[in-house]
């Protein structure tokens, strides 16, 4: 279990992030849990922006699990080609939709463990769908969450499961879903992997990774 100091420090971090990003929500665009499930599968090794471009057309063409099963693999692959790894993603989507029909009456299960048993669905995808699709407390650990959790010294590992468990110890359950969005938003806007804007960061005074040289143009440095 974390110490009182760890919990206090974590609270300071997330209180500031909560104020900076008051309306946390997924970057993926969706209208229901099924669309969110498909979009999240497509988001693996792909930007949310690209997925949103693809799903804008995809969700008009395929509205239910049966639609994804009935189409040929070749056509589905063509529809999702630009998201990368399209052959594996098409296979995962088809298998997932088949399992939804056979085991869940064509509906996305509102249960974390049941979600993880679907093809193409790991803990991250299950957490995204459970948390944002059904309001079930869950923490989705993406690359931003991994990176910032290490920068803040919450952990010293890139293991998503260990990071998920650590954050669940540090945070109130009511903040689990939002925490992923706060960290992801901060990672995209300020704490950018190769060019962090430390001088613009609201966490500058308390962040162990603060670097006064980060974010400055070369001609501004002495």
HUTAVEN-V472846 format. One record per pair of residues at least 24 apart in sequence whose ideal C-beta (glycine too) atoms are under 10 Angstrom apart, sorted by the first residue. I is the first residue (numbers start at 1). J is the second residue. D is the distance in Angstrom with one decimal. If there is no record, write none. Layout:
i=I j=J d=D
i=I j=J d=D
This chain:
i=1 j=169 d=6.3
i=1 j=170 d=9.9
i=2 j=154 d=8.6
i=2 j=166 d=7.7
i=2 j=169 d=5.2
i=2 j=170 d=5.6
i=6 j=153 d=9.1
i=6 j=154 d=7.7
i=6 j=166 d=9.3
i=6 j=169 d=8.6
i=6 j=170 d=6.6
i=7 j=169 d=8.4
i=7 j=170 d=6.0
i=7 j=171 d=9.0
i=7 j=172 d=10.0
i=9 j=152 d=8.1
i=9 j=153 d=8.6
i=9 j=154 d=8.9
i=9 j=170 d=8.8
i=9 j=206 d=7.4
i=9 j=208 d=9.6
i=10 j=152 d=7.8
i=10 j=154 d=7.0
i=10 j=166 d=9.6
i=10 j=167 d=8.4
i=10 j=169 d=9.2
i=10 j=170 d=4.2
i=10 j=171 d=6.9
i=10 j=179 d=9.7
i=11 j=170 d=8.3
i=11 j=171 d=8.7
i=11 j=172 d=9.0
i=11 j=175 d=9.9
i=12 j=203 d=8.6
i=12 j=205 d=9.5
i=12 j=206 d=5.9
i=13 j=148 d=9.0
i=13 j=152 d=6.0
i=13 j=154 d=8.8
i=13 j=170 d=9.2
i=13 j=179 d=10.0
i=13 j=182 d=9.1
i=13 j=183 d=9.4
i=13 j=186 d=9.7
i=13 j=202 d=9.8
i=13 j=203 d=6.3
i=13 j=206 d=6.9
i=13 j=207 d=8.0
i=14 j=152 d=9.9
i=14 j=167 d=9.7
i=14 j=170 d=8.4
i=14 j=171 d=6.8
i=14 j=172 d=9.2
i=14 j=175 d=6.7
i=14 j=178 d=8.8
i=14 j=179 d=6.6
i=14 j=182 d=6.6
i=14 j=183 d=8.9
i=16 j=182 d=9.3
i=16 j=186 d=9.4
i=16 j=201 d=9.5
i=16 j=202 d=5.1
i=16 j=203 d=5.9
i=16 j=205 d=9.5
i=16 j=206 d=8.1
i=16 j=207 d=9.9
i=17 j=148 d=9.4
i=17 j=175 d=10.0
i=17 j=178 d=9.1
i=17 j=179 d=8.2
i=17 j=181 d=9.3
i=17 j=182 d=4.0
i=17 j=183 d=7.2
i=17 j=185 d=7.9
i=17 j=186 d=5.9
i=17 j=202 d=7.7
i=17 j=203 d=7.7
i=18 j=175 d=7.9
i=18 j=178 d=7.5
i=18 j=179 d=9.2
i=18 j=182 d=6.5
i=19 j=182 d=10.0
i=19 j=202 d=7.8
i=20 j=182 d=7.9
i=20 j=185 d=7.9
i=20 j=186 d=7.2
i=20 j=189 d=8.7
i=20 j=190 d=8.6
i=20 j=201 d=9.5
i=20 j=202 d=5.4
i=20 j=203 d=8.9
i=21 j=178 d=8.6
i=21 j=181 d=6.9
i=21 j=182 d=5.3
i=21 j=183 d=9.4
i=21 j=184 d=9.2
i=21 j=185 d=4.5
i=21 j=186 d=7.0
i=21 j=189 d=8.4
i=21 j=202 d=10.0
i=22 j=178 d=10.0
i=22 j=182 d=9.8
i=23 j=178 d=9.7
i=23 j=181 d=9.0
i=23 j=185 d=9.7
i=24 j=132 d=9.8
i=24 j=175 d=9.5
i=24 j=177 d=7.9
i=24 j=178 d=4.3
i=24 j=179 d=8.4
i=24 j=180 d=8.1
i=24 j=181 d=3.4
i=24 j=182 d=5.8
i=24 j=183 d=9.7
i=24 j=184 d=8.8
i=24 j=185 d=7.0
i=25 j=132 d=7.5
i=25 j=177 d=9.8
i=25 j=178 d=8.9
i=25 j=181 d=6.3
i=25 j=185 d=9.4
i=26 j=128 d=6.9
i=26 j=129 d=10.0
i=26 j=131 d=9.0
i=26 j=132 d=5.2
i=26 j=133 d=9.4
i=26 j=140 d=8.9
i=26 j=177 d=9.7
i=26 j=180 d=8.8
i=26 j=181 d=7.0
i=26 j=184 d=8.9
i=27 j=51 d=8.8
i=27 j=52 d=7.7
i=27 j=181 d=8.4
i=27 j=184 d=7.3
i=27 j=185 d=8.4
i=27 j=188 d=8.0
i=28 j=52 d=6.5
i=28 j=55 d=7.8
i=28 j=128 d=8.0
i=28 j=132 d=8.5
i=29 j=53 d=9.7
i=29 j=55 d=6.6
i=29 j=56 d=7.5
i=29 j=59 d=8.8
i=30 j=55 d=7.5
i=30 j=59 d=7.9
i=30 j=129 d=9.7
i=30 j=132 d=8.3
i=30 j=133 d=8.1
i=31 j=59 d=7.4
i=32 j=59 d=9.5
i=32 j=63 d=9.8
i=32 j=108 d=8.2
i=32 j=133 d=7.6
i=33 j=107 d=8.3
i=33 j=108 d=4.3
i=33 j=109 d=9.1
i=33 j=110 d=7.7
i=33 j=115 d=9.6
i=33 j=129 d=6.0
i=33 j=130 d=9.1
i=33 j=132 d=8.4
i=33 j=133 d=3.4
i=33 j=134 d=6.5
i=34 j=59 d=9.3
i=34 j=62 d=9.7
i=34 j=63 d=8.7
i=34 j=64 d=7.3
i=34 j=65 d=7.2
i=34 j=68 d=9.9
i=34 j=97 d=8.9
i=34 j=100 d=7.9
i=34 j=106 d=8.8
i=34 j=107 d=7.8
i=34 j=108 d=5.2
i=34 j=129 d=9.2
i=34 j=133 d=8.5
i=35 j=59 d=5.5
i=35 j=62 d=9.5
i=35 j=63 d=9.0
i=35 j=108 d=9.5
i=35 j=133 d=9.0
i=36 j=108 d=8.1
i=36 j=125 d=9.4
i=36 j=128 d=6.9
i=36 j=129 d=5.5
i=36 j=131 d=10.0
i=36 j=132 d=6.2
i=36 j=133 d=4.9
i=36 j=134 d=9.7
i=37 j=65 d=9.7
i=37 j=93 d=9.0
i=37 j=96 d=7.3
i=37 j=97 d=9.3
i=37 j=100 d=8.5
i=37 j=108 d=5.4
i=37 j=109 d=10.0
i=37 j=115 d=8.0
i=37 j=118 d=7.9
i=37 j=120 d=9.1
i=37 j=121 d=7.5
i=37 j=125 d=7.4
i=37 j=126 d=9.3
i=37 j=128 d=8.5
i=37 j=129 d=5.2
i=37 j=133 d=7.4
i=38 j=62 d=7.8
i=38 j=65 d=9.4
i=38 j=68 d=7.8
i=38 j=80 d=9.3
i=38 j=89 d=9.6
i=38 j=92 d=9.9
i=38 j=93 d=6.3
i=38 j=96 d=8.2
i=38 j=97 d=8.5
i=38 j=108 d=9.7
i=38 j=120 d=9.6
i=38 j=129 d=10.0
i=39 j=83 d=9.7
i=39 j=125 d=9.8
i=39 j=128 d=8.9
i=39 j=129 d=9.6
i=40 j=120 d=9.2
i=40 j=121 d=8.2
i=40 j=122 d=9.9
i=40 j=124 d=7.9
i=40 j=125 d=4.7
i=40 j=126 d=9.0
i=40 j=127 d=9.4
i=40 j=128 d=4.8
i=40 j=129 d=6.3
i=40 j=132 d=9.0
i=40 j=133 d=9.3
i=40 j=140 d=8.6
i=41 j=80 d=9.4
i=41 j=83 d=9.3
i=41 j=88 d=9.9
i=41 j=89 d=6.2
i=41 j=90 d=9.9
i=41 j=92 d=5.8
i=41 j=93 d=5.9
i=41 j=96 d=6.9
i=41 j=118 d=9.2
i=41 j=119 d=9.0
i=41 j=120 d=4.8
i=41 j=121 d=7.1
i=41 j=122 d=9.8
i=41 j=125 d=6.3
i=41 j=128 d=9.9
i=41 j=129 d=9.7
i=42 j=80 d=6.0
i=42 j=82 d=9.9
i=42 j=83 d=4.7
i=42 j=84 d=9.1
i=42 j=85 d=9.3
i=42 j=86 d=9.1
i=42 j=89 d=6.0
i=42 j=90 d=9.8
i=42 j=92 d=9.5
i=42 j=93 d=7.9
i=42 j=120 d=9.6
i=43 j=83 d=7.7
i=43 j=89 d=9.7
i=43 j=124 d=9.3
i=43 j=125 d=8.4
i=43 j=128 d=8.5
i=43 j=142 d=8.8
i=44 j=83 d=8.3
i=44 j=84 d=8.3
i=44 j=85 d=6.8
i=44 j=88 d=8.8
i=44 j=89 d=7.2
i=44 j=92 d=8.9
i=44 j=120 d=8.3
i=44 j=122 d=8.9
i=44 j=124 d=8.7
i=44 j=125 d=8.0
i=45 j=83 d=8.3
i=45 j=84 d=5.5
i=45 j=85 d=5.9
i=45 j=88 d=9.9
i=45 j=89 d=9.3
i=46 j=80 d=9.4
i=46 j=82 d=8.3
i=46 j=83 d=4.5
i=46 j=84 d=5.2
i=46 j=85 d=8.0
i=46 j=86 d=9.9
i=46 j=89 d=8.8
i=47 j=83 d=9.0
i=47 j=84 d=9.8
i=47 j=188 d=9.9
i=48 j=142 d=9.8
i=48 j=184 d=9.1
i=48 j=188 d=9.2
i=50 j=82 d=6.2
i=50 j=83 d=6.1
i=50 j=84 d=8.4
i=51 j=80 d=9.0
i=51 j=82 d=9.3
i=51 j=83 d=6.0
i=53 j=82 d=7.6
i=53 j=83 d=9.2
i=54 j=79 d=7.4
i=54 j=80 d=5.9
i=54 j=81 d=8.6
i=54 j=82 d=6.1
i=54 j=83 d=5.6
i=54 j=86 d=10.0
i=55 j=79 d=9.8
i=55 j=80 d=9.0
i=55 j=83 d=9.2
i=58 j=83 d=9.6
i=58 j=93 d=9.9
i=62 j=93 d=9.0
i=62 j=97 d=8.9
i=64 j=97 d=8.4
i=64 j=100 d=9.2
i=64 j=101 d=9.1
i=64 j=106 d=6.7
i=64 j=107 d=9.9
i=65 j=93 d=9.3
i=65 j=94 d=9.4
i=65 j=96 d=8.0
i=65 j=97 d=3.7
i=65 j=98 d=7.5
i=65 j=99 d=8.8
i=65 j=100 d=4.7
i=65 j=101 d=5.3
i=65 j=102 d=9.8
i=65 j=104 d=9.2
i=65 j=105 d=10.0
i=65 j=106 d=5.3
i=65 j=107 d=8.8
i=65 j=108 d=9.0
i=66 j=97 d=7.5
i=66 j=98 d=9.6
i=66 j=100 d=9.5
i=66 j=101 d=6.8
i=66 j=106 d=7.2
i=67 j=97 d=8.2
i=68 j=93 d=5.5
i=68 j=94 d=5.9
i=68 j=95 d=9.8
i=68 j=96 d=8.3
i=68 j=97 d=4.4
i=68 j=98 d=8.7
i=68 j=100 d=9.5
i=68 j=101 d=10.0
i=69 j=93 d=9.3
i=69 j=94 d=6.0
i=69 j=95 d=9.4
i=69 j=96 d=10.0
i=69 j=97 d=5.4
i=69 j=98 d=5.8
i=69 j=100 d=9.6
i=69 j=101 d=7.3
i=70 j=94 d=9.8
i=70 j=97 d=9.7
i=88 j=120 d=8.2
i=89 j=120 d=7.3
i=90 j=120 d=10.0
i=91 j=119 d=8.0
i=91 j=120 d=8.0
i=92 j=118 d=8.9
i=92 j=119 d=5.2
i=92 j=120 d=2.8
i=92 j=121 d=8.1
i=92 j=125 d=9.9
i=93 j=119 d=8.2
i=93 j=120 d=6.6
i=94 j=119 d=8.3
i=94 j=120 d=9.4
i=95 j=119 d=3.6
i=95 j=120 d=6.9
i=96 j=120 d=5.2
i=96 j=121 d=6.7
i=96 j=125 d=9.7
i=108 j=133 d=6.8
i=108 j=134 d=8.4
i=109 j=134 d=9.0
i=110 j=134 d=4.4
i=110 j=135 d=9.0
i=110 j=136 d=6.9
i=111 j=136 d=8.0
i=112 j=136 d=6.2
i=112 j=137 d=9.3
i=112 j=138 d=6.3
i=122 j=160 d=8.5
i=122 j=161 d=10.0
i=123 j=160 d=6.7
i=123 j=161 d=6.7
i=123 j=164 d=6.9
i=124 j=160 d=6.6
i=124 j=161 d=10.0
i=124 j=164 d=8.7
i=124 j=180 d=9.2
i=127 j=160 d=9.7
i=127 j=164 d=7.6
i=127 j=176 d=8.7
i=127 j=177 d=8.3
i=127 j=180 d=7.5
i=128 j=177 d=9.2
i=128 j=180 d=7.9
i=130 j=177 d=8.6
i=131 j=176 d=7.0
i=131 j=177 d=3.7
i=131 j=178 d=8.8
i=131 j=179 d=9.8
i=131 j=180 d=7.4
i=131 j=181 d=9.4
i=132 j=177 d=6.6
i=132 j=180 d=9.1
i=132 j=181 d=8.8
i=135 j=177 d=7.6
i=136 j=176 d=9.2
i=136 j=177 d=8.2
i=137 j=168 d=8.6
i=137 j=171 d=9.8
i=137 j=172 d=9.5
i=137 j=173 d=4.7
i=137 j=174 d=7.4
i=137 j=175 d=8.9
i=137 j=176 d=4.5
i=137 j=177 d=6.5
i=138 j=164 d=8.6
i=138 j=168 d=9.1
i=138 j=173 d=9.8
i=138 j=176 d=6.0
i=138 j=177 d=6.3
i=138 j=180 d=8.4
i=139 j=163 d=8.4
i=139 j=164 d=5.1
i=139 j=165 d=9.0
i=139 j=166 d=9.7
i=139 j=167 d=5.3
i=139 j=168 d=6.1
i=139 j=171 d=7.8
i=139 j=173 d=9.9
i=139 j=175 d=9.2
i=139 j=176 d=4.8
i=139 j=177 d=7.4
i=139 j=178 d=9.6
i=139 j=179 d=6.0
i=139 j=180 d=5.7
i=139 j=183 d=9.5
i=140 j=164 d=8.4
i=140 j=176 d=9.3
i=140 j=177 d=8.1
i=140 j=179 d=9.2
i=140 j=180 d=4.5
i=140 j=181 d=8.8
i=140 j=183 d=9.8
i=140 j=184 d=8.6
i=141 j=165 d=9.8
i=141 j=166 d=10.0
i=141 j=167 d=7.8
i=141 j=180 d=7.4
i=141 j=183 d=9.2
i=142 j=180 d=7.0
i=142 j=183 d=8.4
i=142 j=184 d=6.1
i=142 j=187 d=8.5
i=143 j=184 d=8.7
i=143 j=187 d=7.7
i=143 j=193 d=8.1
i=144 j=180 d=8.4
i=144 j=181 d=9.7
i=144 j=182 d=9.8
i=144 j=183 d=5.4
i=144 j=184 d=4.3
i=144 j=185 d=8.3
i=144 j=186 d=7.6
i=144 j=187 d=3.2
i=144 j=188 d=6.9
i=144 j=191 d=8.0
i=144 j=192 d=9.7
i=144 j=193 d=8.6
i=145 j=179 d=8.0
i=145 j=180 d=5.9
i=145 j=181 d=9.8
i=145 j=182 d=9.5
i=145 j=183 d=4.8
i=145 j=184 d=6.7
i=145 j=187 d=7.8
i=146 j=183 d=9.3
i=146 j=187 d=9.5
i=147 j=183 d=8.7
i=147 j=187 d=6.4
i=147 j=191 d=7.5
i=147 j=192 d=9.8
i=147 j=193 d=6.4
i=147 j=196 d=9.9
i=147 j=209 d=9.7
i=148 j=182 d=9.3
i=148 j=183 d=4.9
i=148 j=184 d=8.7
i=148 j=186 d=6.7
i=148 j=187 d=5.7
i=148 j=191 d=6.0
i=148 j=203 d=9.5
i=148 j=207 d=9.4
i=148 j=209 d=8.8
i=149 j=179 d=9.9
i=149 j=183 d=7.5
i=150 j=208 d=9.8
i=150 j=209 d=8.6
i=151 j=187 d=9.5
i=151 j=191 d=6.9
i=151 j=196 d=8.6
i=151 j=203 d=9.3
i=151 j=207 d=6.9
i=151 j=208 d=6.9
i=151 j=209 d=4.0
i=151 j=210 d=9.3
i=152 j=183 d=9.1
i=152 j=191 d=9.7
i=152 j=203 d=8.2
i=152 j=206 d=9.0
i=152 j=207 d=6.8
i=152 j=208 d=6.7
i=152 j=209 d=7.5
i=153 j=207 d=9.3
i=153 j=208 d=5.0
i=153 j=209 d=8.3
i=190 j=215 d=8.7
